[in-house]
Structures are given as C-alpha cells and as structure tokens.
Amino acid sequence: MSLSYFAVYKPFQVLTRFGKEGDKAVLSDYFDVPKDVYPVGRLDYDSEGLLILTNDKSLNQRLLHPTQAHEREYWVQVDGAVTPEAVRQLEAGVTITVDGKPFRTKPAKASIFTTPPEVPDRNPPIRFRQHIPAPWIRLVLSEGKNRQVRKMTAAVGFPTLRLIRYRIGRINVKNMQPGDMVMMGKKEIEAALFR
C-alpha cells in the first residue's frame, strides 16, 4: 500500500468526512484523494482551516494520542472587545464542559491580533454589527477536545464568530484558500509534526 499525506484547507460548513450525510457538503466535494484516505482528527462543520488527510494509520495514532502534545494554533474572531483579563484566563486554563462533565483546559498561549490577520473571505461572511467590535485572537493549544476553542472563548465572555485552525505543529495554511490541497511526503510531514 502506498502511503499518502495531504494538508488541506477545509472550507466553512463542510463536514469532516467523505461519505454524504443529508445535504451537507463533505470533504469529497472538494478533495479528490485515494479511497482509503481519511481525515486525522476533526474540524467542526462551522470551523475552517487545516486538516491532515492520510491513509497512514500509525500517523493517525501518533497525532491523536494524548502523550503527543503537539501545538495546534487557531485564529479566532470573537464577539466583543476582548479584555487582557480574558486573554490571561484563556492562557491559565478555563473550565468547560466535556461529555457533560466539568473539564479544566491546559495552559495555552493566547494573544490579541493588533491588526486583523489576512484570511480568506468567508462565504457567507460573519454578521457585521457596526458598534460591536469583532477582534481576532491567536490561541495555541496542546489538546483538542470537542468544540474546545468555542467553549473556551464563551467561558471568558466572548463567543466565537469565526474559527480557523491555522497550524498543527509546523504545517500551516499560510497562502492557502478554502478547498486548496497540498500533497506531502512521509519524511516531510513527520519532520513538521514530530520534531
């Protein structure tokens, strides 16, 4: 079996799966890859950005295992003027609900973008409200619970409006547009993720 590795920019409102589910868009609507390739991890339907696709089961196990605490960087547009105190709370860890139980997030890196990052236009765009700011935060996590970023920003009082996974390890979506795909080699992807 030949091993395949792809870094893709998952568009907004696309399910992280290849098989159809109702009338929602899925990965196969955008990415033409071998039949045995599947996504490593997940990215919510209403989130966008970096997703790794592969048929290498060992990579999947290494990436998703809790002991492999590799960084995941998210660019998060939030509702309201984020305070330095909220950023400190995100960095220290906040309590969210995971599977119906309280869960304390690990310390993270968080900062407010001084100017909005250059990101692709989203279709449809976030709703614009003239008198309410919608700044961007950079959030770097070493864990990935279900909807964790959204739950974290909500916990500090600033709901997420738009969420882009910018980077996993040293692989990122710089200069990529939604629907873009980059083929990678085994050595290249392992160097970017595990060294």
N, C-alpha and C positions, 0 to 999 in steps of 0.2 A: 504494500500500500504506500503510495507517495503521500507525504505529509504536506499539507497546505496551511498557510498562515496569511490572514488578511487583516489590515486595520481599516475600519470603515467609519464614516460619519453617519450615524443613524439619524434620519430626519425626525422632526417633531411628528407626533401622532402616527407612529409606526410601532407595531408590536415586535418585541424581541423574540421572534420565532419565524420559521419559514413556512409552516403549514397555515392555511387560511383559518380564520376564526370569525365567522359572521362577515360583515362587510368592511372590517377594519384593514388598513394596509399592513403588510407584513414585510419581512426582510427580502423575500424572494421577488417582491415588486420592484426592488431597487438593485439587488446584488445578484449577479449570475456566478455562482460558485458550485464546485462539485457537490453531488447529492449528500455525501457523508460529512460535509462541513456544518458546524453548528456554532452558535454564539457561546463565548465563555462569559459566564455571569449574565447579568441582565441590566437593562436600562429601561425605566418606565416608559409606557406609551407616550406620556406627555413630557418626557425628557428627551434630550438630543445629545449628539456628540459621539465620542469614541467608544467603539465596540470592537472586540477582537473576535474574529471567526477562525475556527481551525477544525481539523479532524484529529488532532494530536491529543489523545486522552490524558497523557502524562502532563502536558502543559496545563490542561484544564484543572487537574487535581492540584498541581503546584500553585497555580494562581489563586484558587479559591480556598486553599487550606488556611485556617486561621493563623498558623505559625508563620506564613509568608506575608508579613505585614508590609506590602509594597504600597507606595503612595498612589492615591487617586485624587486628582485635582479637579475641582468643579468651579465653574463660573456661574454665579447665582444672581439673578436680578430679583430684587425684593421690593415689597410694597412698603414705602415709607422711608423716612430719613434715618438710616441705621446709626445707632449711637456707638461710641467707643466702648461703652459698658456692654452692649450686646455682643460686640466682637470679642471682648475679653471672656464673656460667658461661653461663646462658641469654642474658644481656644481651650478653656478649662475643662469643657465637657458639660453636657446638659442631660437632663433626664427626659427620655422619650418613652413611648410605649411600643414594645415589640412583642408580637403574639399575645397581646392583652396584658402583658406584664411590664412594670417599670424597668427601664434599661438606661444605665449611665453611659454616655458615649465617652470614648477615649479622648485624651487631649488631642487637639487638632491645631493646624495653622490656619489663621483667618486674618484677612485684611480687606480694607475697602479700596476699590479702584478709585484713584483720584480723577481719572478721566475714563469714560466708558470704554471697555475693550472693543477692538474691532472684531465683530462677529457677523456671520451671515444674517441677512434679513430672515425673519421667521414668517411663515405663512400658515395660518393667519397671525398677524402681529399681536403682542400683548395689548390689552386695552389701555389706552393712554388717558390719564387724568391730569389736567393742567396744573392743579395746585397740590398734587401729591407726588413727591419725588419717587423715582424708581431706580435707586443706585445698584451697582454691581459689587458683589463680594467675591473674593477668591477664598475658597475653602479647600484645604488639603487634609484628607482623611487617610487612616491606615486600616479602616474597616469598612464594611459595606452592608449594613442591614437594610431591609426592605424600606424604601422611601425615606432613608435616614436623613438626607440633606433637607428635604422638605419639612420633616418633623423637627429638625434642629432649628431651622430659621423661624418656624412657627413658635417653638418653645421660647424664643427670645423676643417674640412680638413682631416679627417681620415676615409675613407669609411669602413664599416663593412665587414669583410670577413667571420666570423663565429659568430653566436649568440646563446647563451644557456641561457634559463631562469632557474636560479639555485634555486630560492626560492620565495615563496609567504608567507608572514607572517613568521611562524616558520616551515613551511613544505618545505623540500628541496629534491634535487635529489642526495645527497651525497651517494656514493657507488651504485648508480643505473646505469644501462646500457640502451641504447635506446631500447624501447619495454618492459621494466620492468613495473610492476604494483603492487601497494601496496593497499590493502583494508584497509579502516579506519572506525572507529565508529563515530557517530554523536558528542558525547562529545569530543572525541579526536580531530576531525577536527575543531570544534568550538573553543576549547581552543587554538589551534595552529594559528587560523586566527583572532580571535576577542579579545584576552586577552593580 
